[in-house]
Amino acid sequence: MTSAARQIAFINAAHSMCHYCLLILPTAVLAMAYPGGAFGAEYGSVLALATGMCVLYGALSLPQGWIAARIGRKRLAKRVLRAGFRHHGARHSLDAYSRA
């Protein structure tokens, strides 16, 4: 497989995963809204969170595309991954500290 074909395959896989996550959200809402749960038995509060997520996803797509065109896709991906790992690691560190 050539480098270009491999890149296209990864892009298609990522795009498919993105759509899968957007499609699985309604099912997750059904699972989260149950009597006695954190969100209660109503779907409204969970759907409000989901609506906000979809609006932010759409609204931030354009600026992210502009940034990727300006600084380059690879540099943007590295920065996003680094920031995500830092946040994830910090969150787990704080969880471990709060349980001690």
CYANA upper distance limits for C-alpha pairs under 8 A (distance plus 0.5 A):
  1 MET  CA      5 ALA  CA      6.68
  1 MET  CA      6 ARG  CA      6.84
  2 THR  CA      6 ARG  CA      6.67
  3 SER  CA      7 GLN  CA      6.69
  4 ALA  CA      8 ILE  CA      6.75
  5 ALA  CA      9 ALA  CA      6.67
  6 ARG  CA     10 PHE  CA      6.78
  7 GLN  CA     11 ILE  CA      6.68
  8 ILE  CA     12 ASN  CA      6.58
  9 ALA  CA     13 ALA  CA      6.62
 10 PHE  CA     14 ALA  CA      6.62
 11 ILE  CA     15 HIS  CA      6.58
 12 ASN  CA     16 SER  CA      6.54
 13 ALA  CA     17 MET  CA      6.66
 14 ALA  CA     18 CYS  CA      6.68
 15 HIS  CA     19 HIS  CA      6.89
 16 SER  CA     20 TYR  CA      6.59
 17 MET  CA     21 CYS  CA      6.69
 18 CYS  CA     22 LEU  CA      6.90
 19 HIS  CA     23 LEU  CA      6.60
 20 TYR  CA     24 ILE  CA      6.54
 21 CYS  CA     25 LEU  CA      6.91
 24 ILE  CA     28 ALA  CA      6.83
 25 LEU  CA     29 VAL  CA      6.71
 25 LEU  CA     50 ALA  CA      8.10
 26 PRO  CA     30 LEU  CA      6.97
 27 THR  CA     31 ALA  CA      6.93
 28 ALA  CA     32 MET  CA      6.61
 29 VAL  CA     33 ALA  CA      6.68
 29 VAL  CA     43 TYR  CA      7.59
 29 VAL  CA     46 VAL  CA      6.73
 29 VAL  CA     47 LEU  CA      7.55
 30 LEU  CA     34 TYR  CA      8.27
 30 LEU  CA     43 TYR  CA      8.07
 32 MET  CA     37 GLY  CA      7.66
 32 MET  CA     38 ALA  CA      8.35
 32 MET  CA     39 PHE  CA      7.40
 32 MET  CA     46 VAL  CA      8.12
 33 ALA  CA     37 GLY  CA      7.11
 33 ALA  CA     38 ALA  CA      8.45
 33 ALA  CA     39 PHE  CA      6.34
 33 ALA  CA     40 GLY  CA      6.33
 33 ALA  CA     41 ALA  CA      5.50
 33 ALA  CA     42 GLU  CA      6.51
 33 ALA  CA     43 TYR  CA      6.30
 33 ALA  CA     46 VAL  CA      7.75
 34 TYR  CA     39 PHE  CA      8.03
 34 TYR  CA     40 GLY  CA      6.35
 34 TYR  CA     41 ALA  CA      4.90
 34 TYR  CA     42 GLU  CA      7.95
 35 PRO  CA     40 GLY  CA      5.86
 35 PRO  CA     41 ALA  CA      4.88
 36 GLY  CA     40 GLY  CA      6.14
 36 GLY  CA     41 ALA  CA      7.50
 37 GLY  CA     41 ALA  CA      7.60
 39 PHE  CA     43 TYR  CA      8.50
 39 PHE  CA     45 SER  CA      7.20
 39 PHE  CA     46 VAL  CA      7.29
 42 GLU  CA     46 VAL  CA      8.46
 43 TYR  CA     47 LEU  CA      6.47
 44 GLY  CA     48 ALA  CA      6.53
 45 SER  CA     49 LEU  CA      7.02
 46 VAL  CA     50 ALA  CA      6.80
 47 LEU  CA     51 THR  CA      6.46
 48 ALA  CA     52 GLY  CA      6.72
 49 LEU  CA     53 MET  CA      6.72
 50 ALA  CA     54 CYS  CA      6.77
 51 THR  CA     55 VAL  CA      6.67
 52 GLY  CA     56 LEU  CA      6.62
 53 MET  CA     57 TYR  CA      6.52
 54 CYS  CA     58 GLY  CA      6.73
 55 VAL  CA     59 ALA  CA      6.48
 56 LEU  CA     60 LEU  CA      6.31
 57 TYR  CA     61 SER  CA      6.73
 58 GLY  CA     62 LEU  CA      8.16
 59 ALA  CA     63 PRO  CA      8.37
 60 LEU  CA     64 GLN  CA      6.63
 61 SER  CA     65 GLY  CA      6.63
 62 LEU  CA     66 TRP  CA      6.77
 63 PRO  CA     67 ILE  CA      6.63
 64 GLN  CA     68 ALA  CA      6.54
 65 GLY  CA     69 ALA  CA      6.68
 66 TRP  CA     70 ARG  CA      6.64
 67 ILE  CA     71 ILE  CA      6.51
 67 ILE  CA     72 GLY  CA      8.03
 67 ILE  CA     76 LEU  CA      8.11
 68 ALA  CA     72 GLY  CA      5.36
 68 ALA  CA     73 ARG  CA      5.38
 68 ALA  CA     76 LEU  CA      6.52
 69 ALA  CA     73 ARG  CA      7.46
 71 ILE  CA     75 ARG  CA      7.11
 71 ILE  CA     76 LEU  CA      7.36
 72 GLY  CA     76 LEU  CA      6.75
 73 ARG  CA     77 ALA  CA      6.53
 74 LYS  CA     78 LYS  CA      6.66
 75 ARG  CA     79 ARG  CA      6.68
 76 LEU  CA     80 VAL  CA      6.58
 77 ALA  CA     81 LEU  CA      6.52
 78 LYS  CA     82 ARG  CA      6.52
 79 ARG  CA     83 ALA  CA      6.55
 80 VAL  CA     84 GLY  CA      6.56
 81 LEU  CA     85 PHE  CA      6.61
 82 ARG  CA     86 ARG  CA      6.59
 83 ALA  CA     87 HIS  CA      6.61
 84 GLY  CA     88 HIS  CA      6.48
 85 PHE  CA     89 GLY  CA      6.38
 86 ARG  CA     90 ALA  CA      6.49
 87 HIS  CA     91 ARG  CA      6.54
 88 HIS  CA     92 HIS  CA      6.84
 89 GLY  CA     93 SER  CA      6.64
 90 ALA  CA     94 LEU  CA      6.64
 91 ARG  CA     95 ASP  CA      6.66
 92 HIS  CA     96 ALA  CA      6.64
 93 SER  CA     97 TYR  CA      6.64
 94 LEU  CA     98 SER  CA      6.51
 95 ASP  CA     99 ARG  CA      6.81
 96 ALA  CA    100 ALA  CA      6.94
